[in-house]
Amino acid sequence: MSRLTWRNPRTGAQDYSFGAPTPAEVVAACDRARQAQPAWADLGYAGRATVMARFAAELAARRAELQAALEADTGRRRIAGQEIDSVIGSIAGWTALAPTLMPQGWTEGRAMPQVRHAPNWRPYGLVGVVSPWNFPLLLGMIDAVPALVAGCAVIVKPSEVTPRFVEPLREAIAATPGLDAVLQILPGDGETGQALIDQIDCICFTGSVATGRKVALQAAGRLIPAFLELGGKDPMIVLADADLEAATDATLRGSVLSAGQACQSIERIYIQRQLYRTFVQRLVEKAAAVQLNWPDINAGEVGPIIFARQADILAGQIEDARSKGARVLTGGEIEHHGGGLWLRPTVLADVTHEMAVMREETFGPIMPLMAFDTVDEAVALANFGDYGLSAAVFAGTLDEAEAVGRRLEAGAISLNDAALTAVFYEAAKQSFKASGIGPSRMGADGLARFFRRQALIANTGQPLPLSAFREGAQ
């Protein structure tokens, strides 16, 4: 077992280390989970719901420990608490909804009435989850919870960048009778993830496009499904008759919340030319008023950059935009406070698609602004590039926003708001283009994807004899 050491995003100190499992230990963990899965599936929805309710209670009982660990992992306090609440809420939601989602019973055939059929929903035996560093607990559990409710065993490989939450999470699992055999957390690096994919029946991955391609190739080599939620470069279109205050509020929140470290963050803003100057002025006023939550974690709106390598990407995109003619109206510099890395909300005016900040995923609180003249031009600009995770449209009416939104090449379109998938989980959606593949993790599909649908087909009459297919027979 090798040991990995990681930094605290608020202090910069390399203050936490953990042991990564060897490939043999990954295989052993998968074997244990696979052996326990049939009994877990046999519990049925009601039995699993009882265990999952206990798990939610154990998470709530360890809220203080989880909160402290997530704060150390991400440098955020309020959002850390919201992660815990979201996971507890998702357990209640999935266990209540699951029994209503899978239709049962026999259906008479249309072409052959004597033949009837019934579905049998068979959960995957062992599901692997490889989760990212920006929302460590939430995105570690967003796939694991519905998979467990479906009757699968699950092994989660969280990001090595944010490993501190694993210990209190493991304690909650261990305190839940019947759960620790079918839910295991294996922190490690890329080698751990690769070893895991070689042992499982289905992989859920959230992360970058580059790593997602590697995951997809490895899964394809084993002919197992890969559910990939990858990067985004989410556009927002603001039409001239949009409510200025609402549009600038949503732009700021959608771009800057969590310091922009979210896949559904708004990263490109297109404003109709008649509104452009006024929009820029008002957004700059609001962005300049935003405060870092340093030195007091209980104050301000913008936390630190979690992954130090991300700060280099942000600085590079800002410098590239500046060198190609963009104006930096707020922020624009990586700041060092207490050993952590910080970026204030950064408004870039007069950008073009020649700039990296409009083509490559940013993952930071940067708002690049570009003017357009016609709706057709706005749609073409928003559909530019390789990403299609989500998007947003602001207009004077919802009907007008909807008409534009239906033309965009993205999986979820927020109308007269931004990044609604961060707070609303009921609408099923799929990623477009390079932003992912596989069924939705939201809505009913979020559970159904963890089943293989088996068909039971019964003939209530007599089987056809071979002579029915004799050559020349009428």
N, C-alpha and C positions, 0 to 999 in steps of 0.2 A: 504494500500500500504506500503510495507516494503522498506527500503533503503539499498542499497548495496554500499560498498566503495572499490575502487581498486587502486593499486599502479601504479606509473609511472615507466616504466622499465629503464629509464636513471637515475632517481634520487632516486628511491626506496621509495619515499614519497607516503603515502596514501592520494592522493590529489584530488580525484574525487568520487562523490557519485551520485546515481540516484535512482529513485523510480521504483521498480519492480511491475508490475500489479498484482492484485489479480486474482484468478481463475474467479471470476465473471466479472472482467474487460476484461479478455481474451475472455470470451464468448461474451460479448457485442461488442468487436472489430470484432470478427468473424461474428457476425450477421450483422453488418454494411457493412462489405466487401461483404458478400454473397448477401445481398439485392442489392448492386450496380453492381454486376457482370453481370447480363443479359444485362443491358444497355451498359456496356463496350464491351461485345461480339458483340452486335448489331452494334457497330461503324464500324465493318469490319476492314480489314488490313489497309486501307488508313486512316480511322479515328484514329485508334490507333497509326499509324505511326506519325501522326501530333502531337498527345499528347506526344509521346515518344521523338520526336525531341525537343519539348519545354522543356521536362525534362532534356535532354542532355544539352541544353543551360543554364538551371538553375544550373545544376551541374558545368558547366564551369564558370558561373558568381560567384559561391561560392568557386572557386578553392582554394583561400588563406585560407578560414576558414576550408575547408575539409583537406587541406594539414596540417595545424597546428594541427588539432584534430588527424589525423592519425599519425603524428610524436609523439605526446604525448602518443598515444596508443601503438605504436610499437617501438619507439626510432629510426626510420629510416626516412631519408629525400627523397632520390632519389626514392626508391621503393614506398614510399607513393605517390609521384607524378605519378609514373607509374600505380598504382592502379586506380587513377582517370582517367587517359588517357584510360586505358583498359576498364573501364565501359562505358565511353562516346563512345569509338569505338565500343563496343559490341552492343550498342543501334542502331547505324547506320547500323551495319552489319546484325543484326537480322531483323530489319524492312525492309531492302532491300531484304533479302533472303526469308523471310517468304512466300510471295505470290507465289513463284515459287516451293514450296516444297510439297504442298498438291494437288495431282491430282484430277480433277473433271470429270464430264461427265459420260455417260452411256456406259457399255460394254455388248455385247451380250454373253449369256452363251454358253459354249462349248458343254456340254452334253444336254442342253435343250435350243435351239436357240430362242424359243419363250419367254424365261425368260431373262431379262437383269437386270443388277445391277449397282449401283452408290454408291460411298462412301460419307458419311457425317461426317465431322470432328467436334466433339463436345468437346470443351475445358472443363477441370475440373472446377467446380465452384469455389473452394477455395483451393489454394495451400499453404502449410506451408513450410517455409525454416528455418532450424536451422543451423547457420553458425559458424565457428570456429574463433579463435583469431589470427591466423598467418597472414592472409590477410583480415582484417575485412570488408572493403568495397567491394573488388573484389569478395570474396567468399560469401558475403551477396547478391550480385547482379547477380552472375554467373547463378543462377537458376531463380531468380526473373525476370530478363529482358525477357528471352524467354517465360516464363509463361505469363507475361503480354502481350507480342506481340501475343501469341496464343489466348488471350481473357479471361484468368483466372484472378481472384482476388488473391492477394498474401499478406501474412503476414510473415514478417521476424523476427525471434528471434535471434539476434546476441549474440555472446559470452559476458558474463558479464566481462570477463578479459579485453576487449578492447571496452569500451562503449562510448568513447568521440566523435567518428565520427557521432554518431546517431543524435545529435542535428543539425548540418549543413545539414545532409542528409534529415532530416524531413523538414527543411526550404525549401530545393529545391523541395520536394514533394508538400508541401503546396502551393508553388508559381506556380505550374503546374496545370492549370484548368483541372478538370476531372480526375486527377490522385489520389488525396488524399483519395478518397472514396474506391479505389481498391488496394492501396498499403499502408500498415501500417507497422511501425517498432516498435516492442515491446521488448525492452531490458529487460532481466531478467535472472534468473538462471535456474537450471534444472526443478524446479517446473513449471516455465512458459512454458518451452518446453513441458512438459507432458500435461499441460492443453491445449496447442495449438493442439497437436496431437489428442486429443479427439474431436475436432471441425471441422477438415478439411477433404478434399476429397483425398488428396495426400500429402506426406511428402518428402521433399528433405533434406537430412542430410549429412553434411561433418564433420568428426571428427574421434575419436578413434574407434577401433574395439569394445572395451568394451561397450561404450555408444551406438554405432551403433546396437549392439545386442539388447539392451533395446528398442531402437526406433523401430526396426523390429518387436519385440514381441508385442509392443503396437499397432503398425499398423496392424499386423496380426490379433489381437483380434478384430479390427474393419473392417477387410477385405478391407483395403485401400492400394494402392500401396506405397511402400517405395523405394525411389531412394537413395542409400547409397554410398557415396564416402568415403572410410575409410582409414586406415593406410597403410603404405608401408614400405618395407625393401629392397629398390631397389638395385639390383646387377648390377655391370659393369664387363664385361669380356674383357680383353685386351690380344690379341694374340701377338705372338712373332714378327710378321712382321708389327705391328701397328706403325704409326708415333708417336715417343716418345713425341715430343713437343705438338702435337695436343691432344694426349691421356692424358697427365698430365695436360694440360690446362683445358680440359673438366672435368676431375676428380675433380680438385680443384673447378671450378665454380659449377659443379653439386652437390658437397657436401657442399660447404661453403656459397653459395649465400643465403642471408636472414638468415645468421648464421645457415644454415641447417634446418631452421624451415619451411619446406615445405614437403608435403606428397610425392612429386616426387623426393626428394633429393636422391642422390646416397649414400647408407649406407653400401655397401659391395663391395670391389674391388678385383677381382681375376685376377692375372697376370701370363701369361705363364712363366715358370721357367727361360727360356733363357733370358727373358727381366726383370725379377723381380728385381735384384740388381740395375740395371741402372734406372729402373722406380722409385724405392724407393728413390734413391739418388736425382733424378731430382724433384720428387714431394716434398721432404723435402725442397729443395732449394726454390721452389716456395711458399710453405706454410709458411716458415719462413719469407718471405718478406711481407706477408699480414699484414695490420695494422688494429687495432680497430678504429672505428670512435669516439673515445674519446680522448681528451675532446671536439674536434670540430666535430659537426655532419656533417660538409661539407667535412670531410677528412676520409680516410680509407675505407675499404671494409666490415668490419664485425660490425654489430650492436649488441645491448644487447640481452640477453635472455629475451623474453617478459614476460613469465609466470615463476615466481620464483620457482614454484614446478618443472619445467622442469630442472632447474639447479641441483637439487638433483638426478634426473634420469641420467643426463649426468655424474655427478661425480661418481655415483654408477657403471655405465657401464665401465668407465675408470679404476676404482679401481679393479673391477672384472677381467678385461682383464689383468691388470698388475699382479695381484696375481696368474694368471694362465699361466704366461710366456710371455705375449706380451711385446714388447718394445715400450715405448712412445718416439717418435723421435722429435715431436714438440708439443707445447701446453701442454694439459693434466691437467691443473689446472683451477678451477673456480676463476676468478679474480673479485675483488670488486673495482669499480671506481665510485666515485660520488654517491654512494648508489645503483648503478646498478650492475647487474651480467653479466659477460662476459666470453667467452671462445675463445681463439685463435684457429685457425685451428690445429687440433690434428691428427697427423699421428701415427697409431698403426701398427707396423710390426709384422709378425709372429703370427697372430691370428689364432684361431681355432673355429669350430662350437660349442665347449663346452662353449664359452664365450657369455655372454648376449649381447654384442655389435654386435654379428653376428646373433642373434636370435630374439631380441626384437627391436621394433621401437625405434630409437634414437632421431630424431628431434633436431639435433644439428650438429655443424661443426666437426664431427669426421670421419676420413677416415681409416677404418680397412683394411689391406692389407694381402692377402693370395696367395701363389703360387700354380700353378697347372701344370700338365705335358701334358695331352691330352685334345682335345676338348670335348670328351665324359665326362671326369672328370669335366671340367669347366661347362658344361651344367647341370650335376648332382648337382654341388655345387650351381649354380645360382638358380636352381629349389627347393632347400632346403627350408623348412619352410612353414609357414602358409600364407605368403603374396604373392600377385601377381598383384601389381598395375602397375608398369612399370619396364623397365630394359634398359641396354645399352650394345652395343658390339662395340669394336674397332678392326679393322683388316687392313691388307695391302690394301685390295680392298673392295668396297661396296658389291660385289657379295659374297665374303667370309664372311663378316659381316652379310649379309642377311641370308646366309645358317645357321649360328649359331642362329641368332635372331628368325628364324621360329621355333626353337626347345624350346624356352623359354616359361615358363608358366606365362605370364604377359600380361596386356592389351595393352601396348604401348611400342614398342622397338625402342630406338634411335640408329641409325647406324652411326658410326664414329662421334658421338657427345653424349651428355648426357642431360637428363631431358628436351627434346624438347617440351614436353607437357606444359611446363611453358610458352612457347612463341609462340607455333603454335597450333591453336584451330580448324583447319578445318578437322582433321582426327578423325572419330568416333572410339571409343574404349570402351571396357568394362573391368571392373576389374575381375581378376581371384581370386580364393580361398577366403580368408577372407578379401580381400581388397575392397569388395563392391558388391552390387547387383543392377540390374536395367539397363535400357538403357544408352547409352553414353550421357554425357552432352556436348560433342563436335560433330561437324559435324551436318548433317541434323537431326539426332536423338535427338539432344539437344532441338529441338522445337517439333518434333513429339511426344515425350513422354508425352507432356501435353494435348494430345487429346485422347479421347476415339473414336475409329473408329466405326461409325454406318453404317450398310449396308442397303441401300434402294433396295428392290428386287421387280421387276415389271413383272407381267405376261401379255404379249401382246396377248395371246391367251385365251382359255377357261380354267377355273379352272377344275381340275380333280374331278369327282364325287366320292362319297364314293364307288360306285359299282366297281370302278377300282381296289379296294383292296379286293373284295369279295373272300373268300376262294374258291379255286378250279377254279377261273377264269384263262383263258389262256392269 
